[in-house]
Amino acid sequence: MTSLFVKHPAGILLALALAAPASAQSVVYRCVDKEGRVLYTDTNAGNCKVVDAIVSGAISAPPASSRPPAAVNMRQGAARPAPATPANFPRVDSAAQRARDDDRRAILDEELRAEEKKLADLRRDFNNGEPERQGNERNYAKYQQRVAQMREDIGRAEKNVEAIKREIANIR
């Protein structure tokens, strides 16, 4: 059995079923390559895990998931459109939705103000890349480590501010 890239449990079962007559006893390993792709093979290439064993044509397969895989149009690579909303699906009247959106906007505005204040404080403490040395930083490496952590904190706060602004822009 050669290596296969398989994404769905049904594909695994098909591959195992086709390989069963060729071998009286075999083991299938699940490996993940450097790019994160899943590889199913009959040879252990390092840190692979045993998925299944084929013994005399009997396949002991992992249980199928309760949720079927998404249907994909293989020619275009696009997923099927979602079914229409059922008639008895609960609806929210526009006034209630407007009130929810206003509450959401208020919460996001408050989060934005807090995150912008945090960012301003971090930038002030950072002092353009030369923060004051603390008493426990006699070793210059400790100082550099704290400066690097401050840069990461500032970057994270900037991304948070951008994300909150995007969320506010998405509110109707």
CORBELGI-V943232 format. One record per pair of residues at least 24 apart in sequence whose ideal C-beta (glycine too) atoms are under 10 Angstrom apart, sorted by the first residue. I is the first residue (numbers start at 1). J is the second residue. D is the distance in whole Angstrom. If there is no record, write none. Layout:
# CORBELGI-V943232
I_J_D + I_J_D
This chain:
# CORBELGI-V943232
1_26_7 + 1_28_8 + 1_40_9 + 1_41_7 + 1_42_4 + 1_43_9 + 1_54_9 + 2_40_10 + 2_41_8 + 2_42_8 + 2_43_10 + 3_29_10 + 3_31_8 + 3_33_10 + 3_39_6 + 3_40_7 + 3_41_4 + 3_42_8 + 3_43_8 + 3_45_9 + 4_28_9 + 4_38_10 + 4_39_8 + 4_40_5 + 4_41_7 + 4_42_10 + 5_33_9 + 5_37_6 + 5_38_7 + 5_39_6 + 5_40_8 + 6_30_9 + 6_38_7 + 6_39_9 + 6_40_5 + 7_37_9 + 7_38_7 + 7_69_8 + 7_72_10 + 8_64_10 + 8_65_9 + 8_68_9 + 8_69_5 + 8_70_10 + 8_72_10 + 9_61_8 + 9_62_7 + 9_63_9 + 9_64_6 + 9_65_7 + 9_68_10 + 9_69_8 + 10_64_8 + 10_68_9 + 10_69_7 + 11_40_9 + 11_69_9 + 12_38_10 + 12_40_6 + 12_51_7 + 12_52_7 + 12_59_10 + 12_61_7 + 12_62_8 + 12_64_10 + 13_52_9 + 13_59_7 + 13_61_5 + 13_62_9 + 13_64_8 + 15_40_7 + 15_52_10 + 16_40_9 + 16_51_9 + 16_52_6 + 16_53_10 + 16_54_6 + 16_59_5 + 16_60_9 + 16_61_7 + 17_54_9 + 17_57_9 + 17_59_6 + 17_61_9 + 19_54_7 + 19_59_9 + 20_54_5 + 20_55_9 + 20_56_9 + 20_57_5 + 20_58_8 + 20_59_6 + 21_54_10 + 21_57_7 + 22_54_9 + 23_54_6 + 23_55_10 + 23_56_10 + 23_57_9 + 24_54_8 + 24_55_8 + 24_56_6 + 24_57_8 + 25_53_8 + 25_54_7 + 25_55_5 + 25_56_7 + 25_57_10 + 26_52_9 + 26_53_7 + 26_54_5 + 26_55_8 + 27_51_8 + 27_52_8 + 27_53_5 + 27_54_8 + 27_55_10 + 28_52_5 + 28_53_7 + 28_54_7 + 28_59_10 + 28_61_10 + 30_62_10 + 97_172_8 + 98_172_8 + 100_171_10 + 101_171_5 + 101_172_6 + 102_171_9 + 104_167_8 + 104_168_9 + 104_170_10 + 104_171_6 + 104_172_10 + 105_167_9 + 105_168_6 + 105_171_5 + 105_172_10 + 107_167_10 + 108_164_6 + 108_165_9 + 108_167_6 + 108_168_5 + 108_170_10 + 108_171_7 + 109_164_9 + 109_168_7 + 110_164_10 + 111_160_8 + 111_161_10 + 111_163_10 + 111_164_6 + 111_167_9 + 111_168_9 + 112_160_9 + 112_161_7 + 112_163_10 + 112_164_5 + 112_165_7 + 112_167_9 + 112_168_7 + 113_164_10 + 114_160_10 + 114_164_10 + 115_156_10 + 115_157_6 + 115_158_9 + 115_159_10 + 115_160_5 + 115_161_5 + 115_162_10 + 115_163_9 + 115_164_6 + 115_165_10 + 116_157_8 + 116_158_10 + 116_160_9 + 116_161_6 + 116_164_9 + 116_165_10 + 117_157_10 + 118_153_9 + 118_154_10 + 118_156_10 + 118_157_6 + 118_160_8 + 118_161_9 + 119_153_9 + 119_154_7 + 119_156_9 + 119_157_4 + 119_158_6 + 119_160_8 + 119_161_6 + 120_157_9 + 121_157_9 + 122_150_7 + 122_151_9 + 122_153_6 + 122_154_5 + 122_155_10 + 122_156_9 + 122_157_6 + 122_158_9 + 123_150_9 + 123_154_6 + 123_157_9 + 123_158_10 + 125_150_7 + 125_153_9 + 125_154_9 + 126_150_5 + 126_151_7 + 126_153_9 + 126_154_6
